Amino acid sequence: MPIYEYKCKKCRRTIEAWYPVTHIPDRVKCPCGKMAKKVLSRNGAIHTDGDVKWLASACKVMQRDGEKPIETRGEYERYLKENNYVCKG
């Protein structure tokens, strides 16, 4: 499951939260009580929990319409490199 980063304007805390790619909230509640807004991860990285079950749904979100579907780990790594993404996880 991908890990998303949220930033709170009030306390400036960065929060990491795990959500399926089918449900990614734009805001989450910060421990300070305010709402933290979703931000792009540092370096345009895609964080994962190391499990490949998320691969099919993540590719659906990442890939543009009409592109050949990614089916293997090698294709996935090549796609990330060609599109200047970094995989963390």
C-alpha positions in Angstrom: 0.0 0.0 0.0 1.5 3.4 -0.9 2.5 5.9 1.8 1.4 9.5 1.3 2.8 12.6 3.0 0.7 15.4 4.5 1.9 18.8 5.8 0.2 20.8 8.5 0.4 24.6 8.0 -0.2 25.3 11.7 2.5 23.1 13.4 4.6 22.4 10.2 4.6 18.7 11.0 4.9 16.2 8.1 2.6 13.2 8.5 2.9 9.9 6.6 -0.2 7.8 6.1 -0.9 4.6 4.3 -3.9 4.5 1.9 -4.9 2.3 -1.0 -4.6 4.1 -4.3 -8.3 3.8 -4.7 -8.9 6.1 -1.6 -6.4 8.9 -1.2 -7.7 11.7 1.0 -6.6 15.3 0.2 -6.5 16.1 3.9 -5.9 14.2 7.1 -6.2 15.3 10.8 -2.9 16.3 12.3 -2.2 15.5 16.0 -2.3 19.3 16.7 -6.0 19.2 15.7 -5.8 21.0 12.4 -6.1 19.4 8.9 -2.9 18.6 7.1 -2.8 18.8 3.3 -1.4 16.1 0.9 1.9 17.0 -0.6 4.1 15.4 -3.2 6.8 13.3 -1.6 10.3 14.5 -1.7 12.1 14.0 -5.0 8.8 12.9 -6.6 9.2 9.5 -4.9 6.6 6.8 -4.7 6.7 5.2 -1.3 5.5 1.6 -0.8 5.4 -0.9 2.0 7.5 -3.4 -0.1 4.5 -5.5 -1.1 3.8 -5.9 -4.8 0.0 -6.5 -4.4 -0.4 -2.7 -4.9 1.4 -2.7 -8.3 -1.7 -3.1 -10.6 -3.7 -0.4 -8.9 -0.6 1.9 -8.7 0.1 1.5 -12.4 -3.5 2.4 -13.2 -3.0 5.7 -11.4 0.5 6.4 -12.7 0.1 5.4 -16.4 -1.5 7.6 -19.0 -4.4 6.3 -21.2 -3.3 4.2 -24.1 0.1 3.1 -22.6 0.9 -0.6 -22.5 0.0 -1.9 -19.1 3.0 -2.7 -16.8 3.0 -6.4 -16.0 6.4 -7.2 -14.4 8.7 -5.7 -11.8 11.3 -5.1 -14.6 8.7 -3.1 -16.7 7.7 -1.2 -13.6 11.4 -0.2 -12.8 12.0 0.7 -16.5 8.8 2.9 -16.5 9.9 4.7 -13.3 13.3 5.4 -14.8 12.0 6.6 -18.1 9.6 9.0 -16.4 12.0 10.3 -13.8 10.3 8.7 -10.8 12.1 7.2 -7.8 10.8 4.2 -6.0 11.2 4.1 -2.3 10.3 0.9 -0.5 
